[in-house]
Amino acid sequence: MELGEQPEEALVREVFEETGFQVEVGQLLGVISGDKVCIVFYEAKPLGGELSKSHESLDVKWFTFDNIPWDKMAFSHQVQILRKWVLNHSQDQ
C-alpha cells in the first residue's frame, strides 16, 4: 500500500500493475500479519483489461478450480486462504 492509500485502492492498483486487469473489490477474505508484513486478502471480480505480465510478475495465468498449482504457490498463508475460498465456491460451479 502507498502512504494514505486504502486497502481496496491498493488491491485495484496492484492487480492492474501486475496483471493488466481491472477488478472490482469484493468481500474481505482474511488478514494475516507478521513481524514486518500485513497481508489483506479480498475477493475480486475481473471487469476488463488484457491479462499480461509486468516487471512485477514473472507470469500470469487463469486457473480453473481443478488445476490450481498449489505446490507452486510461494506462501502457505496464500494457499490456506485460497483453499478455503475454493472450497466455498467450487460447489457453485
C-alpha positions, 0 to 999 in steps of 0.5 A: 500500500502507498502512504494514505492509500486504502486497502481496496485502492491498493488491491485495484492498483496492484492487480492492474500493475501486475496483471493488466486487469481491472477488478472490482473489490469484493468481500474481505477474505482474511488478514494475516500479519507478521513481524514486518508484513500485513497481508489483506486478502479480498475477493475480486471480480475481473471487469476488463483489461488484457491479462499480461505480465509486468516487471512485477510478475514473472507470469500470469495465468487463469486457473480453473478450480481443478488445476490450481498449482498449489505446490507452486504457490510461494506462501502457505498463508496464500494457499490456506486462504485460497483453499478455503475460498475454493472450497466455498465456491467450487460447489457453485460451479 
